[in-house]
């Protein structure tokens, strides 16, 4: 029986995208994502838990992420789980589970629009009324 490996996450970036080039010329981008869940427990208290996920994306999607995303930006990620395994220089086996993104949907306001909209608002606040 074949399985289904699909992941959909909605959250905020925990750091700026880290874009790199592989020796073969492929663009790769690493993202950190925080996904927060809010609910009420049996006692009626509000509880908030946050899950942190490592995301990797490749090619043109990686280039776009590096160009338009920044820490704190909300994104919707569609992809699949990927298990990376390697061996350290000391011979220890390591592994890491992360999401290989097929699509990263940019949500909220773009970095450039937020910067250009903030300047007139700041000027309006400092203007002296006559």
C-alpha positions as CSV (number, residue, x, y, z in Angstrom):
1,X,0.0,0.0,0.0
2,X,1.4,3.4,-0.9
3,X,1.2,6.2,1.6
4,X,0.3,9.9,1.3
5,X,3.0,12.4,2.3
6,X,1.4,15.9,2.2
7,X,2.0,18.8,4.6
8,X,0.1,22.1,4.8
9,X,1.3,24.7,7.3
10,X,0.2,28.2,8.0
11,X,2.5,30.3,10.2
12,X,5.1,33.1,10.5
13,X,8.7,33.0,9.5
14,X,11.1,32.8,12.5
15,X,14.1,34.2,10.6
16,X,15.0,35.8,7.3
17,X,15.3,33.3,4.4
18,X,18.7,31.8,3.9
19,X,19.4,31.5,0.2
20,X,22.4,29.5,-1.1
21,X,23.7,28.0,-4.3
22,X,24.7,24.4,-4.6
23,X,27.9,23.5,-6.4
24,X,25.8,22.5,-9.4
25,X,24.1,25.9,-9.5
26,X,20.8,25.1,-8.0
27,X,19.2,27.7,-5.7
28,X,18.1,26.4,-2.3
29,X,16.3,28.4,0.5
30,X,15.9,27.4,4.1
31,X,13.0,28.9,6.1
32,X,12.0,28.6,9.8
33,X,8.3,28.5,10.5
34,X,6.4,28.9,13.7
35,X,2.9,27.5,13.7
36,X,0.8,28.5,16.7
37,X,-2.3,26.7,17.9
38,X,-4.7,28.2,20.4
39,X,-7.4,26.3,22.3
40,X,-9.2,26.1,25.6
41,X,-8.4,23.2,28.0
42,X,-10.9,21.4,30.3
43,X,-10.7,24.2,32.9
44,X,-11.6,26.8,30.2
45,X,-8.2,28.4,30.3
46,X,-6.8,29.6,27.0
47,X,-3.7,27.6,26.0
48,X,-1.2,28.5,23.2
49,X,1.3,26.0,21.8
50,X,3.8,26.7,19.1
51,X,5.4,24.1,16.8
52,X,8.6,25.1,14.9
53,X,9.3,23.6,11.5
54,X,12.3,23.7,9.1
55,X,11.3,24.3,5.5
56,X,13.4,23.9,2.4
57,X,12.5,25.0,-1.1
58,X,14.4,24.8,-4.4
59,X,14.8,26.6,-7.8
60,X,12.7,29.7,-8.7
61,X,10.5,29.3,-5.6
62,X,13.7,29.5,-3.5
63,X,14.8,32.7,-5.3
64,X,11.4,34.3,-4.8
65,X,11.4,33.5,-1.1
66,X,14.8,35.1,-0.7
67,X,13.7,38.2,-2.5
68,X,10.3,38.8,-1.0
69,X,10.1,37.2,2.4
70,X,11.4,38.4,5.8
71,X,11.3,37.4,9.4
72,X,7.7,37.6,10.8
73,X,6.0,37.4,7.4
74,X,3.0,35.0,7.4
75,X,3.2,32.2,4.8
76,X,1.2,29.1,3.8
77,X,3.4,26.1,2.9
78,X,2.4,23.1,0.9
79,X,4.9,20.2,0.6
80,X,6.0,16.9,2.0
81,X,8.1,15.5,4.8
82,X,11.7,14.8,4.0
83,X,14.1,12.9,6.3
84,X,17.7,14.1,5.8
85,X,20.5,11.7,7.1
86,X,24.2,12.4,7.4
87,X,27.3,11.5,9.3
88,X,29.4,14.0,11.3
89,X,33.1,14.3,11.1
90,X,33.3,12.3,14.3
91,X,31.3,9.5,12.7
92,X,28.0,10.1,14.5
93,X,24.8,9.5,12.6
94,X,22.4,12.4,12.5
95,X,19.0,12.9,11.0
96,X,16.5,15.8,10.6
97,X,12.9,15.8,9.6
98,X,11.9,18.9,7.6
99,X,9.3,20.0,5.0
100,X,10.3,20.1,1.4
101,X,8.0,22.9,0.1
102,X,6.4,22.5,-3.3
103,X,4.6,25.8,-2.9
104,X,5.1,28.8,-0.6
105,X,2.2,31.2,-0.7
106,X,3.2,34.7,0.5
107,X,0.6,36.2,2.8
108,X,0.3,39.7,4.4
109,X,2.0,42.7,3.0
110,X,5.2,42.5,1.0
111,X,8.4,43.8,2.5
112,X,8.7,46.7,0.0
113,X,5.1,47.8,0.3
114,X,5.3,47.8,4.1
115,X,8.4,50.0,3.9
116,X,7.0,52.5,1.4
117,X,3.6,52.8,3.3
118,X,5.4,53.3,6.6
119,X,7.3,56.4,5.5
120,X,4.3,58.6,4.7
121,X,2.6,57.4,7.9
122,X,5.6,58.4,9.9
123,X,5.7,61.8,8.3
124,X,2.0,62.4,9.0
125,X,2.6,61.6,12.7
126,X,5.4,64.1,13.0
127,X,3.8,66.9,11.0
128,X,2.9,70.0,13.1
129,X,-0.7,71.1,12.8
130,X,-1.1,74.9,12.2
